[in-house]
Amino acid sequence: MAISTDKTKIIELLTRGVEEIIDRKHLMERLESGKELRVKLGIDPTSPNLHLGRSIPLLKLRDFQKLGHKVVFIVGDATGVIGDTSDKESERPMLTREDVEKNLESYKAQVGKILDLEKTEFRHNSEWLNKLSYEEIGEHANVFSVSEFISRDNIRRRLEAGTRVSLREVLYPLMQGYDSVAIEADVELGGTDQRFNLLAGRTLQSHFGQEAQDIIMNPLVAGTDGRKMSSSWGNTVNLTDVPDDMFGKIMSIPDDLIISYFTYMTRVPMETVEQYTQAMKDGGNPRDYKMLLGKAIVSFYHSAEDAEKAEANFISTFSNKQVPDDMPELTPTSANIVDVLIEAGFATSKGDARRAIDGNGVRVNDEVVSSYDVEVRAGDVVNKGKRSFLKIK
């Protein structure tokens, strides 16, 4: 396949869903040269399901693939055992080899929802990492200093708080960085939380006489509850979700995430996304655009027919529950669902609120609340039973 040097496509590649690029000028020159680039993305199988947060760099990998470049998807079966704590405020427990093997069983099929697998180099980093000797690991480690590692924000906070930082956590950037050496990456993709690990790839490539890879970092996005989308928090929209669940989860996201989801997690033309943005600024109902978002995402991962059915099922279910169009609004002093129920007058005490939750009688955006720790956000619809509804301001 010939390499496309279409300027418009290259500019969108370098801007849509992009937070930072190192080195932008160098990468632009490479893309305009028509040379085939090896573009790398690695994901550790710490969960059996990939989610929409993971789709952001995967879609970017797809964009490179459509321009004719060689994409390399690395399953971190070796790094997954060690565990990356780049975005964690505490030590991530080590996974067993069995856990990792179980989690990665369907990864290829899930990645295939986004990438053309026939044109994808699919690798496991145990191929090279498990063969390294202590001597080689020592050589890699010698390239970095301890001060570089502990200067990272989350590591520094943990040390200042007296929280344990294991020595194995120091090894993770070396492992991810060596992945770039092993597959001779020209470009690596990853989230902003991966900045140190991504730069480690450049450092090690230079050490081994390779040209340093360019880096494209994507922003981190919030999940259905407004916190960073993470499998450990259960606030994800998974690529394996059935159409109705996928659509329903999209309908439950806060209104202020609609445009970022369109931008980062779909390939709806940006001209259309800008029209949606303006329409909502002009008073358009966010629910209508959330419907369009749900249909776009379900269509991509399933089919247009599935998206139409999911929308119809959602509307039918929503209507059958007789949710009032004009419901009271509340600006709660606390986001905790127990406190919200009391402030709204839906419960007389914390005990009363907890009993309602225990009896599956409380919902947020039509999803049953099963924890006392759920927090609401602006735009959420909270209901207790069939008659008590309110919208969070």
C-alpha positions as CSV (number, residue, x, y, z in Angstrom):
1,M,0.0,0.0,0.0
2,A,1.4,3.4,-1.0
3,I,2.0,5.9,1.8
4,S,-0.4,8.8,1.8
5,T,1.1,12.3,2.3
6,D,-2.3,14.0,2.2
7,K,-1.7,17.2,4.2
8,T,-5.2,17.5,5.5
9,K,-5.1,13.9,6.8
10,I,-1.7,14.4,8.4
11,I,-2.8,17.6,10.2
12,E,-5.9,15.8,11.6
13,L,-3.6,12.8,12.6
14,L,-1.4,15.2,14.6
15,T,-4.3,17.2,16.2
16,R,-7.4,15.1,16.8
17,G,-7.3,13.5,20.2
18,V,-3.7,14.7,20.7
19,E,-2.4,16.3,23.9
20,E,1.4,16.4,23.2
21,I,3.8,15.4,20.5
22,I,7.6,14.8,20.8
23,D,9.1,15.8,18.3
24,R,6.2,17.4,16.3
25,K,8.5,19.0,13.6
26,H,10.4,15.8,13.1
27,L,7.3,13.7,12.9
28,M,5.7,16.0,10.4
29,E,8.7,15.8,8.2
30,R,8.7,12.0,8.4
31,L,5.0,11.9,7.5
32,E,5.4,14.2,4.6
33,S,8.4,12.3,3.2
34,G,6.3,9.3,2.3
35,K,8.5,6.9,4.2
36,E,6.8,3.9,5.9
37,L,6.9,4.3,9.6
38,R,6.7,1.7,12.3
39,V,4.1,2.9,14.8
40,K,3.9,1.2,18.2
41,L,1.2,0.9,20.8
42,G,1.4,-1.4,23.8
43,I,-1.4,-2.4,26.2
44,D,-1.0,-4.6,29.3
45,P,-3.7,-7.2,29.8
46,T,-4.6,-6.2,33.3
47,S,-8.3,-6.7,32.5
48,P,-10.0,-9.0,30.1
49,N,-11.8,-6.1,28.4
50,L,-10.5,-3.1,26.4
51,H,-12.6,0.0,27.0
52,L,-13.2,3.3,25.2
53,G,-10.4,5.0,27.0
54,R,-8.1,2.5,25.3
55,S,-9.8,3.2,21.9
56,I,-8.2,6.7,21.7
57,P,-4.7,5.5,20.9
58,L,-6.1,2.5,19.0
59,L,-8.1,4.8,16.7
60,K,-4.9,6.9,16.3
61,L,-3.1,3.7,15.3
62,R,-5.9,3.0,12.8
63,D,-5.4,6.5,11.4
64,F,-1.7,5.7,10.8
65,Q,-2.7,2.4,9.2
66,K,-5.1,4.1,6.8
67,L,-2.2,6.3,5.7
68,G,-0.3,3.2,4.8
69,H,2.1,3.0,7.8
70,K,3.0,-0.3,9.6
71,V,1.3,-0.5,13.0
72,V,2.7,-2.7,15.7
73,F,0.3,-3.7,18.6
74,I,2.2,-5.1,21.6
75,V,0.4,-7.1,24.2
76,G,2.3,-6.5,27.4
77,D,2.2,-10.1,28.7
78,A,5.6,-9.5,30.3
79,T,5.1,-6.0,31.5
80,G,1.6,-6.9,32.7
81,V,3.0,-9.2,35.3
82,I,5.2,-6.4,36.7
83,G,2.5,-3.7,36.6
84,D,2.7,-0.1,35.6
85,T,1.9,2.4,38.3
86,S,2.3,5.5,36.1
87,D,-1.3,6.6,36.9
88,K,-1.6,5.0,40.3
89,E,-1.4,6.5,43.8
90,S,-0.5,3.2,45.3
91,E,1.5,0.1,44.4
92,R,-0.2,-2.0,41.8
93,P,-0.2,-5.7,42.8
94,M,1.7,-8.1,40.7
95,L,-0.4,-10.3,38.4
96,T,0.2,-14.0,38.0
97,R,1.2,-15.4,34.6
98,E,-2.2,-17.2,34.7
99,D,-4.1,-13.9,35.2
100,V,-2.4,-12.3,32.3
101,E,-2.9,-15.3,30.0
102,K,-6.6,-15.4,30.9
103,N,-7.1,-11.6,30.3
104,L,-5.4,-11.5,26.9
105,E,-7.5,-14.4,25.4
106,S,-9.8,-12.1,23.5
107,Y,-7.5,-9.1,23.0
108,K,-6.8,-9.8,19.4
109,A,-10.5,-10.0,18.5
110,Q,-11.1,-6.8,20.5
111,V,-8.3,-4.9,18.7
112,G,-9.7,-6.2,15.4
113,K,-12.8,-4.1,16.0
114,I,-10.6,-1.1,15.3
115,L,-7.6,-2.2,13.3
116,D,-7.2,-4.2,10.1
117,L,-5.5,-7.3,11.7
118,E,-4.2,-8.5,8.3
119,K,-2.0,-5.3,8.2
120,T,-1.2,-5.3,11.9
121,E,2.0,-6.7,13.4
122,F,0.7,-8.4,16.6
123,R,3.5,-9.0,19.2
124,H,3.9,-10.2,22.8
125,N,6.7,-8.5,24.7
126,S,7.6,-11.7,26.5
127,E,9.3,-12.6,23.1
128,W,12.3,-10.3,24.0
129,L,11.9,-9.3,27.7
130,N,11.8,-12.8,29.1
131,K,15.1,-13.5,27.3
132,L,17.1,-10.7,28.9
133,S,19.9,-11.5,31.3
134,Y,20.8,-9.7,34.5
135,E,23.8,-8.2,32.7
136,E,21.5,-6.8,30.0
137,I,19.0,-5.4,32.5
138,G,21.9,-3.8,34.3
139,E,23.0,-2.1,31.1
140,H,19.5,-0.8,30.5
141,A,19.2,0.4,34.1
142,N,22.6,2.2,33.9
143,V,21.1,4.6,31.4
144,F,18.8,6.1,34.0
145,S,19.1,7.6,37.4
146,V,17.0,6.9,40.5
147,S,16.3,10.7,40.8
148,E,14.7,10.7,37.3
149,F,12.3,8.0,38.5
150,I,11.3,9.5,41.8
151,S,10.9,13.0,40.4
152,R,7.6,11.8,38.7
153,D,4.6,13.5,40.4
154,N,2.8,10.4,41.6
155,I,6.0,8.7,42.8
156,R,7.1,11.8,44.6
157,R,3.7,12.1,46.4
158,R,3.9,8.5,47.5
159,L,7.3,8.9,48.9
160,E,6.4,12.1,50.7
161,A,3.4,10.4,52.2
162,G,5.5,7.5,53.3
163,T,3.8,5.1,51.0
164,R,5.8,2.1,49.8
165,V,7.3,2.2,46.3
166,S,8.6,-1.2,45.3
167,L,11.9,-1.6,43.4
168,R,10.1,-3.5,40.7
169,E,8.2,-0.4,39.8
170,V,11.5,1.2,38.8
171,L,11.9,-1.6,36.2
172,Y,8.7,-1.0,34.3
173,P,9.9,2.1,32.3
174,L,13.0,0.0,31.3
175,M,10.7,-2.7,30.0
176,Q,8.4,-0.5,28.0
177,G,11.3,1.5,26.7
178,Y,13.1,-1.7,25.5
179,D,10.0,-2.7,23.6
180,S,10.7,0.3,21.3
181,V,14.3,-1.0,20.8
182,A,13.1,-4.6,20.1
183,I,10.6,-3.6,17.4
184,E,12.6,-0.6,16.1
185,A,9.7,1.9,16.6
186,D,9.6,5.1,14.7
187,V,6.5,6.4,16.6
188,E,5.0,5.4,19.9
189,L,1.5,6.2,21.1
190,G,0.2,6.4,24.7
191,G,-1.6,8.5,27.3
192,T,-0.2,11.5,29.0
193,D,0.2,9.4,32.1
194,Q,2.8,7.4,30.2
195,R,5.1,10.3,29.5
196,F,8.1,9.0,31.4
197,N,7.8,5.5,30.0
198,L,7.5,6.8,26.4
199,L,10.5,9.0,26.9
200,A,12.4,5.9,28.2
201,G,12.0,4.4,24.8
202,R,13.7,7.4,23.1
203,T,16.5,7.2,25.7
204,L,17.1,3.5,25.2
205,Q,16.9,3.7,21.4
206,S,19.6,6.4,21.4
207,H,21.7,4.2,23.7
208,F,21.5,1.3,21.2
209,G,22.2,3.4,18.2
210,Q,18.7,3.7,16.9
211,E,17.0,6.9,15.8
212,A,14.8,8.1,18.7
213,Q,11.1,7.5,18.2
214,D,8.6,10.3,18.0
215,I,5.8,10.3,20.6
216,I,2.1,11.1,20.4
217,M,0.3,11.4,23.7
218,N,-3.5,11.4,24.0
219,P,-5.4,13.0,26.9
220,L,-7.0,10.8,29.5
221,V,-10.8,10.8,29.6
222,A,-13.4,10.4,32.2
223,G,-15.7,7.4,32.5
224,T,-19.4,7.1,33.1
225,D,-19.0,8.5,36.7
226,G,-16.8,11.4,35.8
227,R,-13.6,9.9,37.1
228,K,-10.8,8.7,34.8
229,M,-12.1,5.7,32.8
230,S,-10.5,2.7,34.5
231,S,-11.4,-1.0,34.7
232,S,-10.5,-1.0,38.4
233,W,-13.3,1.6,39.0
234,G,-15.9,-0.1,36.9
235,N,-16.8,3.1,35.1
236,T,-15.9,1.9,31.6
237,V,-17.7,1.4,28.3
238,N,-16.2,-1.8,27.1
239,L,-15.6,-2.7,23.4
240,T,-17.2,-6.1,24.2
241,D,-20.4,-4.6,25.6
242,V,-23.6,-5.6,23.9
243,P,-25.3,-2.8,21.9
244,D,-28.0,-2.0,24.5
245,D,-25.5,-1.8,27.4
246,M,-23.0,0.2,25.3
247,F,-25.7,2.7,24.3
248,G,-27.1,2.9,27.8
249,K,-23.7,3.6,29.3
250,I,-23.1,6.4,26.8
251,M,-26.4,7.9,27.7
252,S,-25.3,8.0,31.4
253,I,-22.1,10.1,30.9
254,P,-22.1,13.7,32.1
255,D,-23.2,16.2,29.5
256,D,-19.8,17.9,29.5
257,L,-18.1,14.8,28.1
258,I,-20.2,14.6,24.9
259,I,-17.9,16.6,22.7
260,S,-14.7,15.0,24.0
261,Y,-16.2,11.6,23.4
262,F,-17.1,12.5,19.8
263,T,-13.6,13.9,19.2
264,Y,-11.5,11.2,20.8
265,M,-13.6,8.1,20.5
266,T,-15.3,8.4,17.1
267,R,-14.3,9.4,13.7
268,V,-17.4,11.5,13.0
269,P,-16.0,14.4,10.9
270,M,-14.8,17.3,13.0
271,E,-16.9,19.7,11.0
272,T,-20.0,17.8,12.3
273,V,-18.6,17.7,15.9
274,E,-18.1,21.5,15.7
275,Q,-21.7,21.9,14.6
276,Y,-22.9,19.8,17.5
277,T,-20.8,22.0,19.9
278,Q,-22.4,25.2,18.6
279,A,-25.9,23.7,18.6
280,M,-25.6,22.9,22.3
281,K,-24.2,26.3,23.0
282,D,-27.3,27.7,21.3
283,G,-29.6,25.8,23.6
284,G,-29.8,22.4,22.0
285,N,-30.7,19.6,24.3
286,P,-27.6,17.6,25.2
287,R,-29.7,14.4,25.4
288,D,-30.2,14.6,21.6
289,Y,-26.5,14.8,20.9
290,K,-25.8,12.1,23.5
291,M,-28.2,9.9,21.4
292,L,-26.2,10.7,18.3
293,L,-23.0,9.8,20.2
294,G,-24.4,6.5,21.4
295,K,-25.5,5.6,17.8
296,A,-22.1,6.5,16.4
297,I,-20.2,4.3,18.9
298,V,-22.6,1.4,18.7
299,S,-22.5,1.6,14.9
300,F,-18.7,1.4,14.9
301,Y,-18.4,-1.5,17.2
302,H,-21.5,-3.4,16.1
303,S,-23.6,-2.1,13.2
304,A,-25.9,0.7,12.2
305,E,-28.9,-1.7,12.6
306,D,-27.8,-2.5,16.1
307,A,-27.5,1.2,16.9
308,E,-31.0,1.9,15.7
309,K,-32.4,-1.0,17.8
310,A,-30.4,0.1,20.9
311,E,-31.7,3.7,20.6
312,A,-35.3,2.4,20.2
313,N,-34.9,0.1,23.2
314,F,-33.5,2.9,25.3
315,I,-36.3,5.3,24.3
316,S,-38.9,2.6,25.0
317,T,-37.5,1.8,28.4
318,F,-37.0,5.4,29.3
319,S,-40.6,6.3,28.3
320,N,-42.1,3.2,30.0
321,K,-40.6,4.3,33.3
322,Q,-42.6,7.6,32.8
323,V,-39.7,9.9,33.5
324,P,-41.1,13.4,33.7
325,D,-39.9,15.9,31.1
326,D,-40.1,18.7,33.8
327,M,-38.4,17.3,36.9
328,P,-37.1,19.2,40.0
329,E,-33.4,20.1,40.0
330,L,-31.0,20.0,42.9
331,T,-27.6,21.5,43.5
332,P,-26.5,19.2,46.3
333,T,-24.0,20.2,49.0
334,S,-22.5,16.7,48.7
335,A,-22.1,14.5,45.6
336,N,-22.5,11.3,47.6
337,I,-25.7,9.4,46.7
338,V,-26.8,8.8,50.3
339,D,-26.5,12.6,51.1
340,V,-28.3,13.5,47.8
341,L,-31.3,11.2,48.6
342,I,-31.6,13.0,52.0
343,E,-31.3,16.5,50.6
344,A,-33.8,15.7,47.9
345,G,-36.3,14.5,50.5
346,F,-36.2,11.0,49.0
347,A,-35.0,9.6,52.3
348,T,-35.4,10.7,56.0
349,S,-32.0,9.5,57.2
350,K,-28.8,7.8,56.1
351,G,-30.2,4.5,57.2
352,D,-33.4,5.1,55.2
353,A,-31.3,6.0,52.1
354,R,-29.1,2.9,52.5
355,R,-32.1,0.6,52.8
356,A,-33.5,2.0,49.5
357,I,-30.1,1.3,47.9
358,D,-30.0,-2.2,49.3
359,G,-33.4,-2.9,47.9
360,N,-32.3,-1.8,44.4
361,G,-34.8,1.1,44.6
362,V,-32.4,3.9,43.6
363,R,-31.1,4.6,40.1
364,V,-28.8,7.1,38.5
365,N,-29.3,7.6,34.8
366,D,-31.4,4.4,34.8
367,E,-28.6,2.3,36.3
368,V,-29.3,0.7,39.7
369,V,-27.1,2.1,42.4
370,S,-25.4,-0.8,44.3
371,S,-22.9,1.1,46.4
372,Y,-23.2,3.8,49.1
373,D,-20.1,5.5,47.7
374,V,-21.6,6.4,44.3
375,E,-21.2,10.1,43.5
376,V,-23.5,12.1,41.2
377,R,-22.5,14.8,38.7
378,A,-24.2,17.6,37.0
379,G,-26.8,16.4,34.4
380,D,-27.4,13.1,36.2
381,V,-31.0,11.9,36.7
382,V,-31.6,10.4,40.1
383,N,-34.8,8.5,40.9
384,K,-36.1,6.5,43.8
385,G,-38.9,4.2,43.0
386,K,-41.3,5.0,40.2
387,R,-42.4,8.5,41.1
388,S,-39.5,10.4,42.7
389,F,-37.1,12.0,40.1
390,L,-34.7,14.9,40.1
391,K,-31.9,16.2,38.0
392,I,-28.5,17.2,39.4
393,K,-27.5,20.8,38.6
